[in-house]
């Protein structure tokens, strides 16, 4: 009897320690806020064009107020009748968000450093599974983001 009781206590403690962190339920409006922030705060246009972006959410943390994502950010500008691509980046990032009001507000972002510091920064910045995806982000996902941006550019320019 004592052994069964001890086993139940161990199982309860293990389950309590394995709780899943709360995630942020994102709305379409939140997606617009994320896009607005990325386009206005993460990259500036170098050719006087317009910044477009598309992103994939890798994970969120309600407790930390963070959104972990991969973003493709590209500038497009007109050169006569032609639409040209200017500067751009494809990068994982962490968005710090304020959830205290009626809607989500992005307040800051963090990007990993380049070179030999990149992998360590990803491991420090992202939860494990999102970090693993960021370290080996599939090219077919980037192609999907490119298509999203190209469709918006075709519509707007």
N, CA, C and O atoms as a GROMACS GRO file, in nm:
protein
  628
    1UNK      N    1   0.083  -0.120   0.000
    1UNK     CA    2   0.000   0.000   0.000
    1UNK      C    3   0.087   0.126   0.000
    1UNK      O    4   0.062   0.221  -0.075
    2UNK      N    5   0.189   0.125   0.085
    2UNK     CA    6   0.277   0.240   0.094
    2UNK      C    7   0.352   0.261  -0.038
    2UNK      O    8   0.376   0.375  -0.081
    3UNK      N    9   0.388   0.150  -0.102
    3UNK     CA   10   0.459   0.159  -0.229
    3UNK      C   11   0.369   0.220  -0.337
    3UNK      O   12   0.416   0.302  -0.416
    4UNK      N   13   0.243   0.184  -0.342
    4UNK     CA   14   0.148   0.240  -0.438
    4UNK      C   15   0.129   0.390  -0.414
    4UNK      O   16   0.126   0.468  -0.509
    5UNK      N   17   0.118   0.427  -0.290
    5UNK     CA   18   0.102   0.569  -0.255
    5UNK      C   19   0.225   0.648  -0.301
    5UNK      O   20   0.211   0.756  -0.359
    6UNK      N   21   0.343   0.595  -0.277
    6UNK     CA   22   0.467   0.660  -0.318
    6UNK      C   23   0.473   0.674  -0.470
    6UNK      O   24   0.516   0.777  -0.521
    7UNK      N   25   0.430   0.571  -0.543
    7UNK     CA   26   0.429   0.573  -0.688
    7UNK      C   27   0.333   0.680  -0.741
    7UNK      O   28   0.366   0.751  -0.836
    8UNK      N   29   0.217   0.692  -0.681
    8UNK     CA   30   0.120   0.794  -0.721
    8UNK      C   31   0.179   0.934  -0.698
    8UNK      O   32   0.164   1.021  -0.784
    9UNK      N   33   0.245   0.956  -0.586
    9UNK     CA   34   0.306   1.086  -0.556
    9UNK      C   35   0.414   1.119  -0.660
    9UNK      O   36   0.421   1.233  -0.707
   10UNK      N   37   0.495   1.023  -0.696
   10UNK     CA   38   0.602   1.045  -0.795
   10UNK      C   39   0.541   1.082  -0.930
   10UNK      O   40   0.588   1.174  -0.996
   11UNK      N   41   0.436   1.010  -0.972
   11UNK     CA   42   0.371   1.039  -1.100
   11UNK      C   43   0.310   1.178  -1.099
   11UNK      O   44   0.325   1.252  -1.197
   12UNK      N   45   0.243   1.216  -0.993
   12UNK     CA   46   0.183   1.350  -0.983
   12UNK      C   47   0.291   1.457  -0.992
   12UNK      O   48   0.273   1.556  -1.063
   13UNK      N   49   0.400   1.440  -0.922
   13UNK     CA   50   0.508   1.537  -0.926
   13UNK      C   51   0.570   1.547  -1.065
   13UNK      O   52   0.603   1.657  -1.110
   14UNK      N   53   0.587   1.435  -1.132
   14UNK     CA   54   0.640   1.437  -1.268
   14UNK      C   55   0.548   1.510  -1.364
   14UNK      O   56   0.593   1.589  -1.446
   15UNK      N   57   0.419   1.483  -1.353
   15UNK     CA   58   0.322   1.550  -1.440
   15UNK      C   59   0.316   1.699  -1.412
   15UNK      O   60   0.303   1.779  -1.505
   16UNK      N   61   0.326   1.738  -1.288
   16UNK     CA   62   0.324   1.880  -1.252
   16UNK      C   63   0.446   1.951  -1.308
   16UNK      O   64   0.436   2.067  -1.348
   17UNK      N   65   0.557   1.885  -1.312
   17UNK     CA   66   0.680   1.943  -1.365
   17UNK      C   67   0.684   1.948  -1.516
   17UNK      O   68   0.769   2.016  -1.574
   18UNK      N   69   0.594   1.878  -1.581
   18UNK     CA   70   0.592   1.872  -1.727
   18UNK      C   71   0.478   1.955  -1.785
   18UNK      O   72   0.431   1.926  -1.895
   19UNK      N   73   0.434   2.055  -1.715
   19UNK     CA   74   0.324   2.135  -1.766
   19UNK      C   75   0.365   2.211  -1.891
   19UNK      O   76   0.480   2.253  -1.905
   20UNK      N   77   0.271   2.227  -1.981
   20UNK     CA   78   0.295   2.295  -2.108
   20UNK      C   79   0.276   2.444  -2.086
   20UNK      O   80   0.173   2.486  -2.032
   21UNK      N   81   0.374   2.526  -2.127
   21UNK     CA   82   0.361   2.670  -2.109
   21UNK      C   83   0.244   2.724  -2.191
   21UNK      O   84   0.213   2.673  -2.298
   22UNK      N   85   0.180   2.827  -2.139
   22UNK     CA   86   0.066   2.888  -2.207
   22UNK      C   87   0.113   2.962  -2.331
   22UNK      O   88   0.215   3.031  -2.329
   23UNK      N   89   0.037   2.947  -2.439
   23UNK     CA   90   0.071   3.017  -2.562
   23UNK      C   91  -0.025   3.134  -2.582
   23UNK      O   92  -0.128   3.143  -2.516
   24UNK      N   93   0.012   3.221  -2.673
   24UNK     CA   94  -0.070   3.338  -2.705
   24UNK      C   95  -0.163   3.301  -2.819
   24UNK      O   96  -0.117   3.256  -2.924
   25UNK      N   97  -0.293   3.319  -2.800
   25UNK     CA   98  -0.389   3.296  -2.907
   25UNK      C   99  -0.391   3.421  -2.995
   25UNK      O  100  -0.438   3.527  -2.953
   26UNK      N  101  -0.341   3.407  -3.117
   26UNK     CA  102  -0.328   3.522  -3.206
   26UNK      C  103  -0.449   3.534  -3.297
   26UNK      O  104  -0.496   3.436  -3.354
   27UNK      N  105  -0.498   3.656  -3.310
   27UNK     CA  106  -0.610   3.686  -3.398
   27UNK      C  107  -0.560   3.742  -3.531
   27UNK      O  108  -0.440   3.768  -3.546
   28UNK      N  109  -0.649   3.759  -3.625
   28UNK     CA  110  -0.613   3.822  -3.753
   28UNK      C  111  -0.562   3.964  -3.728
   28UNK      O  112  -0.466   4.008  -3.792
   29UNK      N  113  -0.625   4.034  -3.637
   29UNK     CA  114  -0.581   4.170  -3.601
   29UNK      C  115  -0.438   4.168  -3.545
   29UNK      O  116  -0.358   4.256  -3.576
   30UNK      N  117  -0.408   4.067  -3.464
   30UNK     CA  118  -0.271   4.053  -3.410
   30UNK      C  119  -0.172   4.031  -3.524
   30UNK      O  120  -0.061   4.083  -3.520
   31UNK      N  121  -0.211   3.953  -3.624
   31UNK     CA  122  -0.126   3.930  -3.741
   31UNK      C  123  -0.096   4.060  -3.814
   31UNK      O  124   0.016   4.080  -3.861
   32UNK      N  125  -0.196   4.148  -3.824
   32UNK     CA  126  -0.174   4.279  -3.887
   32UNK      C  127  -0.077   4.364  -3.805
   32UNK      O  128   0.007   4.435  -3.861
   33UNK      N  129  -0.088   4.357  -3.673
   33UNK     CA  130   0.003   4.432  -3.586
   33UNK      C  131   0.146   4.379  -3.601
   33UNK      O  132   0.241   4.457  -3.605
   34UNK      N  133   0.161   4.249  -3.610
   34UNK     CA  134   0.294   4.190  -3.631
   34UNK      C  135   0.353   4.238  -3.764
   34UNK      O  136   0.469   4.279  -3.769
   35UNK      N  137   0.274   4.233  -3.871
   35UNK     CA  138   0.321   4.279  -4.002
   35UNK      C  139   0.355   4.429  -3.998
   35UNK      O  140   0.458   4.470  -4.052
   36UNK      N  141   0.271   4.510  -3.935
   36UNK     CA  142   0.298   4.653  -3.925
   36UNK      C  143   0.431   4.677  -3.857
   36UNK      O  144   0.513   4.755  -3.905
   37UNK      N  145   0.453   4.609  -3.746
   37UNK     CA  146   0.577   4.627  -3.671
   37UNK      C  147   0.698   4.586  -3.755
   37UNK      O  148   0.796   4.660  -3.764
   38UNK      N  149   0.692   4.469  -3.815
   38UNK     CA  150   0.805   4.420  -3.895
   38UNK      C  151   0.838   4.519  -4.006
   38UNK      O  152   0.955   4.550  -4.028
   39UNK      N  153   0.736   4.567  -4.076
   39UNK     CA  154   0.758   4.656  -4.191
   39UNK      C  155   0.811   4.793  -4.150
   39UNK      O  156   0.886   4.855  -4.225
   40UNK      N  157   0.772   4.840  -4.032
   40UNK     CA  158   0.812   4.974  -3.991
   40UNK      C  159   0.936   4.978  -3.901
   40UNK      O  160   1.009   5.077  -3.901
   41UNK      N  161   0.959   4.873  -3.824
   41UNK     CA  162   1.063   4.879  -3.722
   41UNK      C  163   1.184   4.788  -3.744
   41UNK      O  164   1.291   4.816  -3.691
   42UNK      N  165   1.170   4.682  -3.822
   42UNK     CA  166   1.278   4.585  -3.833
   42UNK      C  167   1.376   4.621  -3.945
   42UNK      O  168   1.497   4.610  -3.927
   43UNK      N  169   1.324   4.663  -4.060
   43UNK     CA  170   1.411   4.695  -4.173
   43UNK      C  171   1.366   4.824  -4.239
   43UNK      O  172   1.247   4.844  -4.262
   44UNK      N  173   1.461   4.910  -4.270
   44UNK     CA  174   1.433   5.034  -4.342
   44UNK      C  175   1.461   5.014  -4.490
   44UNK      O  176   1.554   4.942  -4.526
   45UNK      N  177   1.382   5.079  -4.577
   45UNK     CA  178   1.409   5.068  -4.720
   45UNK      C  179   1.537   5.144  -4.756
   45UNK      O  180   1.556   5.258  -4.712
   46UNK      N  181   1.623   5.083  -4.835
   46UNK     CA  182   1.748   5.147  -4.876
   46UNK      C  183   1.739   5.211  -5.014
   46UNK      O  184   1.828   5.286  -5.054
   47UNK      N  185   1.631   5.183  -5.088
   47UNK     CA  186   1.616   5.236  -5.222
   47UNK      C  187   1.493   5.327  -5.233
   47UNK      O  188   1.449   5.359  -5.344
   48UNK      N  189   1.439   5.368  -5.120
   48UNK     CA  190   1.322   5.457  -5.120
   48UNK      C  191   1.193   5.386  -5.155
   48UNK      O  192   1.093   5.451  -5.187
   49UNK      N  193   1.192   5.254  -5.148
   49UNK     CA  194   1.073   5.177  -5.184
   49UNK      C  195   0.984   5.148  -5.065
   49UNK      O  196   0.992   5.213  -4.961
   50UNK      N  197   0.900   5.049  -5.083
   50UNK     CA  198   0.806   5.005  -4.979
   50UNK      C  199   0.850   4.869  -4.927
   50UNK      O  200   0.892   4.782  -5.003
   51UNK      N  201   0.841   4.852  -4.796
   51UNK     CA  202   0.880   4.726  -4.732
   51UNK      C  203   0.758   4.634  -4.724
   51UNK      O  204   0.651   4.675  -4.679
   52UNK      N  205   0.778   4.510  -4.767
   52UNK     CA  206   0.676   4.406  -4.759
   52UNK      C  207   0.730   4.294  -4.672
   52UNK      O  208   0.852   4.275  -4.663
   53UNK      N  209   0.640   4.220  -4.609
   53UNK     CA  210   0.687   4.110  -4.526
   53UNK      C  211   0.583   3.998  -4.521
   53UNK      O  212   0.464   4.018  -4.546
   54UNK      N  213   0.634   3.881  -4.488
   54UNK     CA  214   0.551   3.764  -4.460
   54UNK      C  215   0.623   3.689  -4.349
   54UNK      O  216   0.746   3.694  -4.340
   55UNK      N  217   0.547   3.620  -4.266
   55UNK     CA  218   0.611   3.552  -4.154
   55UNK      C  219   0.540   3.421  -4.122
   55UNK      O  220   0.427   3.398  -4.163
   56UNK      N  221   0.612   3.336  -4.049
   56UNK     CA  222   0.555   3.213  -3.996
   56UNK      C  223   0.582   3.211  -3.847
   56UNK      O  224   0.696   3.225  -3.803
   57UNK      N  225   0.477   3.192  -3.769
   57UNK     CA  226   0.491   3.182  -3.624
   57UNK      C  227   0.547   3.043  -3.593
   57UNK      O  228   0.492   2.942  -3.636
   58UNK      N  229   0.656   3.039  -3.518
   58UNK     CA  230   0.717   2.912  -3.477
   58UNK      C  231   0.669   2.870  -3.339
   58UNK      O  232   0.654   2.751  -3.312
   59UNK      N  233   0.644   2.967  -3.251
   59UNK     CA  234   0.593   2.941  -3.116
   59UNK      C  235   0.558   3.074  -3.051
   59UNK      O  236   0.596   3.180  -3.101
   60UNK      N  237   0.486   3.067  -2.940
   60UNK     CA  238   0.456   3.186  -2.860
   60UNK      C  239   0.468   3.149  -2.712
   60UNK      O  240   0.460   3.032  -2.674
   61UNK      N  241   0.488   3.251  -2.630
   61UNK     CA  242   0.490   3.231  -2.485
   61UNK      C  243   0.411   3.343  -2.420
   61UNK      O  244   0.453   3.458  -2.418
   62UNK      N  245   0.297   3.306  -2.365
   62UNK     CA  246   0.214   3.404  -2.297
   62UNK      C  247   0.284   3.456  -2.171
   62UNK      O  248   0.280   3.575  -2.141
   63UNK      N  249   0.350   3.365  -2.098
   63UNK     CA  250   0.418   3.403  -1.973
   63UNK      C  251   0.530   3.504  -1.998
   63UNK      O  252   0.546   3.598  -1.921
   64UNK      N  253   0.606   3.485  -2.105
   64UNK     CA  254   0.717   3.575  -2.136
   64UNK      C  255   0.674   3.693  -2.223
   64UNK      O  256   0.748   3.790  -2.238
   65UNK      N  257   0.553   3.685  -2.280
   65UNK     CA  258   0.507   3.789  -2.371
   65UNK      C  259   0.592   3.793  -2.496
   65UNK      O  260   0.633   3.900  -2.541
   66UNK      N  261   0.619   3.674  -2.555
   66UNK     CA  262   0.707   3.666  -2.671
   66UNK      C  263   0.644   3.583  -2.783
   66UNK      O  264   0.573   3.485  -2.759
   67UNK      N  265   0.673   3.626  -2.904
   67UNK     CA  266   0.634   3.553  -3.024
   67UNK      C  267   0.763   3.519  -3.098
   67UNK      O  268   0.845   3.606  -3.125
   68UNK      N  269   0.779   3.392  -3.130
   68UNK     CA  270   0.898   3.342  -3.199
   68UNK      C  271   0.857   3.314  -3.343
   68UNK      O  272   0.766   3.236  -3.367
   69UNK      N  273   0.925   3.378  -3.438
   69UNK     CA  274   0.882   3.364  -3.577
   69UNK      C  275   0.999   3.370  -3.673
   69UNK      O  276   1.111   3.406  -3.638
   70UNK      N  277   0.968   3.332  -3.797
   70UNK     CA  278   1.060   3.351  -3.908
   70UNK      C  279   0.996   3.454  -3.998
   70UNK      O  280   0.878   3.442  -4.032
   71UNK      N  281   1.072   3.556  -4.037
   71UNK     CA  282   1.018   3.662  -4.123
   71UNK      C  283   1.101   3.677  -4.249
   71UNK      O  284   1.224   3.670  -4.247
   72UNK      N  285   1.031   3.697  -4.358
   72UNK     CA  286   1.093   3.736  -4.483
   72UNK      C  287   1.051   3.881  -4.505
   72UNK      O  288   0.932   3.912  -4.509
   73UNK      N  289   1.149   3.969  -4.519
   73UNK     CA  290   1.123   4.112  -4.532
   73UNK      C  291   1.195   4.159  -4.658
   73UNK      O  292   1.315   4.140  -4.672
   74UNK      N  293   1.121   4.222  -4.750
   74UNK     CA  294   1.179   4.266  -4.876
   74UNK      C  295   1.127   4.403  -4.913
   74UNK      O  296   1.010   4.435  -4.892
   75UNK      N  297   1.217   4.482  -4.969
   75UNK     CA  298   1.181   4.614  -5.021
   75UNK      C  299   1.159   4.601  -5.170
   75UNK      O  300   1.235   4.533  -5.240
   76UNK      N  301   1.055   4.668  -5.220
   76UNK     CA  302   1.030   4.679  -5.363
   76UNK      C  303   1.014   4.826  -5.397
   76UNK      O  304   0.957   4.903  -5.320
   77UNK      N  305   1.065   4.865  -5.514
   77UNK     CA  306   1.053   5.004  -5.557
   77UNK      C  307   1.032   5.006  -5.708
   77UNK      O  308   1.063   4.910  -5.779
   78UNK      N  309   0.979   5.118  -5.756
   78UNK     CA  310   0.956   5.134  -5.900
   78UNK      C  311   1.076   5.202  -5.963
   78UNK      O  312   1.130   5.300  -5.910
   79UNK      N  313   1.116   5.148  -6.076
   79UNK     CA  314   1.222   5.207  -6.158
   79UNK      C  315   1.161   5.225  -6.296
   79UNK      O  316   1.167   5.135  -6.381
   80UNK      N  317   1.102   5.341  -6.317
   80UNK     CA  318   1.024   5.363  -6.439
   80UNK      C  319   0.898   5.280  -6.430
   80UNK      O  320   0.822   5.291  -6.333
   81UNK      N  321   0.875   5.196  -6.530
   81UNK     CA  322   0.757   5.109  -6.528
   81UNK      C  323   0.785   4.976  -6.458
   81UNK      O  324   0.692   4.902  -6.426
   82UNK      N  325   0.911   4.947  -6.435
   82UNK     CA  326   0.948   4.818  -6.375
   82UNK      C  327   0.944   4.824  -6.222
   82UNK      O  328   0.974   4.928  -6.162
   83UNK      N  329   0.908   4.714  -6.163
   83UNK     CA  330   0.914   4.699  -6.017
   83UNK      C  331   1.040   4.620  -5.984
   83UNK      O  332   1.058   4.508  -6.033
   84UNK      N  333   1.126   4.678  -5.903
   84UNK     CA  334   1.254   4.616  -5.869
   84UNK      C  335   1.257   4.578  -5.721
   84UNK      O  336   1.189   4.639  -5.638
   85UNK      N  337   1.336   4.478  -5.691
   85UNK     CA  338   1.354   4.439  -5.552
   85UNK      C  339   1.477   4.510  -5.497
   85UNK      O  340   1.583   4.509  -5.559
   86UNK      N  341   1.462   4.570  -5.381
   86UNK     CA  342   1.574   4.638  -5.316
   86UNK      C  343   1.635   4.550  -5.209
   86UNK      O  344   1.668   4.434  -5.235
   87UNK      N  345   1.649   4.604  -5.090
   87UNK     CA  346   1.710   4.529  -4.980
   87UNK      C  347   1.610   4.427  -4.924
   87UNK      O  348   1.490   4.437  -4.948
   88UNK      N  349   1.663   4.330  -4.850
   88UNK     CA  350   1.576   4.230  -4.791
   88UNK      C  351   1.649   4.144  -4.691
   88UNK      O  352   1.772   4.145  -4.684
   89UNK      N  353   1.573   4.069  -4.615
   89UNK     CA  354   1.630   3.974  -4.519
   89UNK      C  355   1.531   3.863  -4.492
   89UNK      O  356   1.410   3.882  -4.499
   90UNK      N  357   1.585   3.748  -4.461
   90UNK     CA  358   1.507   3.632  -4.419
   90UNK      C  359   1.570   3.588  -4.288
   90UNK      O  360   1.684   3.544  -4.286
   91UNK      N  361   1.494   3.601  -4.179
   91UNK     CA  362   1.557   3.590  -4.048
   91UNK      C  363   1.459   3.544  -3.939
   91UNK      O  364   1.341   3.579  -3.943
   92UNK      N  365   1.508   3.466  -3.844
   92UNK     CA  366   1.426   3.436  -3.726
   92UNK      C  367   1.431   3.556  -3.631
   92UNK      O  368   1.530   3.630  -3.628
   93UNK      N  369   1.327   3.574  -3.555
   93UNK     CA  370   1.326   3.684  -3.458
   93UNK      C  371   1.231   3.654  -3.344
   93UNK      O  372   1.141   3.570  -3.353
   94UNK      N  373   1.254   3.727  -3.236
   94UNK     CA  374   1.165   3.721  -3.120
   94UNK      C  375   1.100   3.858  -3.107
   94UNK      O  376   1.169   3.960  -3.099
   95UNK      N  377   0.967   3.860  -3.104
   95UNK     CA  378   0.894   3.983  -3.080
   95UNK      C  379   0.849   3.985  -2.936
   95UNK      O  380   0.790   3.889  -2.887
   96UNK      N  381   0.876   4.094  -2.868
   96UNK     CA  382   0.826   4.116  -2.732
   96UNK      C  383   0.693   4.188  -2.747
   96UNK      O  384   0.685   4.289  -2.817
   97UNK      N  385   0.588   4.137  -2.682
   97UNK     CA  386   0.455   4.194  -2.700
   97UNK      C  387   0.393   4.234  -2.566
   97UNK      O  388   0.422   4.176  -2.461
   98UNK      N  389   0.306   4.334  -2.574
   98UNK     CA  390   0.227   4.379  -2.459
   98UNK      C  391   0.085   4.330  -2.481
   98UNK      O  392   0.022   4.363  -2.581
   99UNK      N  393   0.036   4.251  -2.389
   99UNK     CA  394  -0.099   4.194  -2.400
   99UNK      C  395  -0.195   4.255  -2.300
   99UNK      O  396  -0.304   4.202  -2.278
  100UNK      N  397  -0.156   4.368  -2.238
  100UNK     CA  398  -0.236   4.423  -2.129
  100UNK      C  399  -0.363   4.494  -2.176
  100UNK      O  400  -0.459   4.503  -2.100
  101UNK      N  401  -0.366   4.544  -2.298
  101UNK     CA  402  -0.483   4.615  -2.348
  101UNK      C  403  -0.580   4.522  -2.417
  101UNK      O  404  -0.577   4.401  -2.399
  102UNK      N  405  -0.668   4.583  -2.497
  102UNK     CA  406  -0.767   4.507  -2.571
  102UNK      C  407  -0.706   4.426  -2.685
  102UNK      O  408  -0.758   4.322  -2.724
  103UNK      N  409  -0.593   4.477  -2.737
  103UNK     CA  410  -0.529   4.407  -2.848
  103UNK      C  411  -0.378   4.397  -2.823
  103UNK      O  412  -0.322   4.471  -2.742
  104UNK      N  413  -0.316   4.306  -2.893
  104UNK     CA  414  -0.173   4.283  -2.880
  104UNK      C  415  -0.097   4.400  -2.941
  104UNK      O  416  -0.136   4.452  -3.045
  105UNK      N  417   0.013   4.441  -2.876
  105UNK     CA  418   0.100   4.546  -2.928
  105UNK      C  419   0.243   4.496  -2.923
  105UNK      O  420   0.291   4.456  -2.818
  106UNK      N  421   0.311   4.499  -3.038
  106UNK     CA  422   0.451   4.461  -3.042
  106UNK      C  423   0.533   4.580  -2.994
  106UNK      O  424   0.518   4.692  -3.044
  107UNK      N  425   0.620   4.556  -2.895
  107UNK     CA  426   0.697   4.666  -2.836
  107UNK      C  427   0.846   4.662  -2.872
  107UNK      O  428   0.912   4.766  -2.868
  108UNK      N  429   0.900   4.545  -2.906
  108UNK     CA  430   1.041   4.537  -2.943
  108UNK      C  431   1.068   4.403  -3.013
  108UNK      O  432   0.983   4.315  -3.018
  109UNK      N  433   1.189   4.393  -3.064
  109UNK     CA  434   1.228   4.268  -3.130
  109UNK      C  435   1.375   4.240  -3.103
  109UNK      O  436   1.453   4.330  -3.070
  110UNK      N  437   1.412   4.114  -3.118
  110UNK     CA  438   1.551   4.072  -3.104
  110UNK      C  439   1.584   3.980  -3.221
  110UNK      O  440   1.509   3.888  -3.253
  111UNK      N  441   1.698   4.008  -3.283
  111UNK     CA  442   1.747   3.926  -3.393
  111UNK      C  443   1.874   3.855  -3.348
  111UNK      O  444   1.948   3.909  -3.266
  112UNK      N  445   1.899   3.736  -3.399
  112UNK     CA  446   2.025   3.669  -3.365
  112UNK      C  447   2.142   3.739  -3.434
  112UNK      O  448   2.126   3.800  -3.539
  113UNK      N  449   2.257   3.730  -3.373
  113UNK     CA  450   2.377   3.786  -3.434
  113UNK      C  451   2.424   3.696  -3.547
  113UNK      O  452   2.387   3.579  -3.555
  114UNK      N  453   2.507   3.751  -3.633
  114UNK     CA  454   2.557   3.676  -3.749
  114UNK      C  455   2.675   3.588  -3.712
  114UNK      O  456   2.730   3.594  -3.602
  115UNK      N  457   2.712   3.504  -3.809
  115UNK     CA  458   2.835   3.425  -3.799
  115UNK      C  459   2.830   3.318  -3.693
  115UNK      O  460   2.729   3.250  -3.674
  116UNK      N  461   2.942   3.303  -3.624
  116UNK     CA  462   2.956   3.194  -3.526
  116UNK      C  463   2.865   3.212  -3.406
  116UNK      O  464   2.846   3.117  -3.329
  117UNK      N  465   2.808   3.330  -3.386
  117UNK     CA  466   2.720   3.355  -3.272
  117UNK      C  467   2.573   3.319  -3.301
  117UNK      O  468   2.491   3.312  -3.210
  118UNK      N  469   2.542   3.298  -3.429
  118UNK     CA  470   2.404   3.276  -3.473
  118UNK      C  471   2.337   3.159  -3.399
  118UNK      O  472   2.232   3.177  -3.338
  119UNK      N  473   2.396   3.042  -3.405
  119UNK     CA  474   2.334   2.922  -3.345
  119UNK      C  475   2.318   2.937  -3.194
  119UNK      O  476   2.215   2.899  -3.139
  120UNK      N  477   2.419   2.990  -3.127
  120UNK     CA  478   2.408   3.010  -2.982
  120UNK      C  479   2.297   3.109  -2.948
  120UNK      O  480   2.223   3.089  -2.851
  121UNK      N  481   2.284   3.216  -3.028
  121UNK     CA  482   2.177   3.313  -3.004
  121UNK      C  483   2.040   3.248  -3.021
  121UNK      O  484   1.950   3.272  -2.941
  122UNK      N  485   2.024   3.166  -3.125
  122UNK     CA  486   1.896   3.098  -3.148
  122UNK      C  487   1.863   3.010  -3.027
  122UNK      O  488   1.750   3.011  -2.978
  123UNK      N  489   1.961   2.935  -2.980
  123UNK     CA  490   1.939   2.846  -2.866
  123UNK      C  491   1.903   2.924  -2.740
  123UNK      O  492   1.825   2.876  -2.658
  124UNK      N  493   1.960   3.044  -2.724
  124UNK     CA  494   1.931   3.127  -2.607
  124UNK      C  495   1.796   3.199  -2.618
  124UNK      O  496   1.728   3.219  -2.518
  125UNK      N  497   1.759   3.237  -2.739
  125UNK     CA  498   1.640   3.320  -2.761
  125UNK      C  499   1.510   3.241  -2.773
  125UNK      O  500   1.404   3.288  -2.731
  126UNK      N  501   1.516   3.120  -2.830
  126UNK     CA  502   1.396   3.045  -2.867
  126UNK      C  503   1.374   2.926  -2.775
  126UNK      O  504   1.469   2.870  -2.722
  127UNK      N  505   1.246   2.888  -2.756
  127UNK     CA  506   1.220   2.760  -2.689
  127UNK      C  507   1.277   2.648  -2.777
  127UNK      O  508   1.294   2.667  -2.897
  128UNK      N  509   1.304   2.534  -2.719
  128UNK     CA  510   1.378   2.428  -2.786
  128UNK      C  511   1.326   2.393  -2.926
  128UNK      O  512   1.402   2.401  -3.023
  129UNK      N  513   1.200   2.355  -2.938
  129UNK     CA  514   1.150   2.306  -3.067
  129UNK      C  515   1.145   2.418  -3.171
  129UNK      O  516   1.174   2.393  -3.288
  130UNK      N  517   1.108   2.540  -3.132
  130UNK     CA  518   1.108   2.652  -3.225
  130UNK      C  519   1.252   2.686  -3.267
  130UNK      O  520   1.276   2.721  -3.382
  131UNK      N  521   1.344   2.674  -3.174
  131UNK     CA  522   1.485   2.699  -3.206
  131UNK      C  523   1.539   2.598  -3.305
  131UNK      O  524   1.615   2.633  -3.395
  132UNK      N  525   1.500   2.472  -3.289
  132UNK     CA  526   1.544   2.369  -3.382
  132UNK      C  527   1.492   2.397  -3.523
  132UNK      O  528   1.563   2.379  -3.622
  133UNK      N  529   1.366   2.442  -3.531
  133UNK     CA  530   1.309   2.475  -3.662
  133UNK      C  531   1.380   2.597  -3.722
  133UNK      O  532   1.406   2.602  -3.842
  134UNK      N  533   1.411   2.695  -3.638
  134UNK     CA  534   1.479   2.816  -3.686
  134UNK      C  535   1.620   2.783  -3.735
  134UNK      O  536   1.667   2.843  -3.832
  135UNK      N  537   1.686   2.690  -3.670
  135UNK     CA  538   1.822   2.654  -3.711
  135UNK      C  539   1.825   2.576  -3.842
  135UNK      O  540   1.927   2.572  -3.910
  136UNK      N  541   1.713   2.515  -3.877
  136UNK     CA  542   1.707   2.436  -4.001
  136UNK      C  543   1.579   2.472  -4.075
  136UNK      O  544   1.502   2.384  -4.114
  137UNK      N  545   1.556   2.603  -4.095
  137UNK     CA  546   1.431   2.649  -4.156
  137UNK      C  547   1.424   2.600  -4.301
  137UNK      O  548   1.514   2.629  -4.380
  138UNK      N  549   1.319   2.528  -4.336
  138UNK     CA  550   1.310   2.464  -4.467
  138UNK      C  551   1.294   2.565  -4.582
  138UNK      O  552   1.223   2.665  -4.568
  139UNK      N  553   1.360   2.538  -4.693
  139UNK     CA  554   1.354   2.628  -4.808
  139UNK      C  555   1.213   2.634  -4.867
  139UNK      O  556   1.174   2.736  -4.923
  140UNK      N  557   1.136   2.525  -4.855
  140UNK     CA  558   0.999   2.530  -4.908
  140UNK      C  559   0.911   2.626  -4.828
  140UNK      O  560   0.815   2.681  -4.882
  141UNK      N  561   0.943   2.648  -4.700
  141UNK     CA  562   0.870   2.747  -4.620
  141UNK      C  563   0.906   2.887  -4.666
  141UNK      O  564   0.820   2.975  -4.674
  142UNK      N  565   1.034   2.909  -4.698
  142UNK     CA  566   1.077   3.040  -4.748
  142UNK      C  567   1.012   3.067  -4.883
  142UNK      O  568   0.971   3.180  -4.910
  143UNK      N  569   1.002   2.966  -4.969
  143UNK     CA  570   0.936   2.982  -5.099
  143UNK      C  571   0.790   3.023  -5.081
  143UNK      O  572   0.739   3.105  -5.158
  144UNK      N  573   0.724   2.968  -4.981
  144UNK     CA  574   0.585   3.005  -4.952
  144UNK      C  575   0.577   3.152  -4.910
  144UNK      O  576   0.487   3.224  -4.954
  145UNK      N  577   0.670   3.197  -4.827
  145UNK     CA  578   0.672   3.338  -4.784
  145UNK      C  579   0.701   3.429  -4.903
  145UNK      O  580   0.642   3.537  -4.914
  146UNK      N  581   0.791   3.387  -4.992
  146UNK     CA  582   0.821   3.465  -5.113
  146UNK      C  583   0.694   3.482  -5.197
  146UNK      O  584   0.666   3.592  -5.244
  147UNK      N  585   0.619   3.375  -5.216
  147UNK     CA  586   0.495   3.382  -5.294
  147UNK      C  587   0.394   3.477  -5.232
  147UNK      O  588   0.326   3.551  -5.302
  148UNK      N  589   0.384   3.475  -5.098
  148UNK     CA  590   0.293   3.568  -5.030
  148UNK      C  591   0.330   3.712  -5.059
  148UNK      O  592   0.244   3.795  -5.090
  149UNK      N  593   0.460   3.742  -5.048
  149UNK     CA  594   0.506   3.879  -5.073
  149UNK      C  595   0.486   3.916  -5.219
  149UNK      O  596   0.437   4.026  -5.247
  150UNK      N  597   0.522   3.830  -5.312
  150UNK     CA  598   0.509   3.860  -5.454
  150UNK      C  599   0.364   3.886  -5.492
  150UNK      O  600   0.336   3.973  -5.574
  151UNK      N  601   0.270   3.812  -5.432
  151UNK     CA  602   0.127   3.836  -5.459
  151UNK      C  603   0.085   3.973  -5.410
  151UNK      O  604   0.010   4.043  -5.479
  152UNK      N  605   0.132   4.013  -5.293
  152UNK     CA  606   0.097   4.146  -5.241
  152UNK      C  607   0.161   4.256  -5.323
  152UNK      O  608   0.098   4.359  -5.349
  153UNK      N  609   0.286   4.236  -5.365
  153UNK     CA  610   0.354   4.335  -5.449
  153UNK      C  611   0.280   4.351  -5.582
  153UNK      O  612   0.258   4.463  -5.627
  154UNK      N  613   0.240   4.241  -5.643
  154UNK     CA  614   0.168   4.245  -5.769
  154UNK      C  615   0.035   4.321  -5.754
  154UNK      O  616  -0.008   4.392  -5.846
  155UNK      N  617  -0.028   4.306  -5.640
  155UNK     CA  618  -0.156   4.373  -5.615
  155UNK      C  619  -0.138   4.522  -5.589
  155UNK      O  620  -0.220   4.603  -5.632
  156UNK      N  621  -0.031   4.560  -5.518
  156UNK     CA  622  -0.014   4.699  -5.475
  156UNK      C  623   0.069   4.786  -5.568
  156UNK      O  624   0.054   4.908  -5.570
  157UNK      N  625   0.158   4.724  -5.646
  157UNK     CA  626   0.250   4.808  -5.727
  157UNK      C  627   0.225   4.788  -5.871
  157UNK      O  628   0.291   4.850  -5.954
   0.00000   0.00000   0.00000
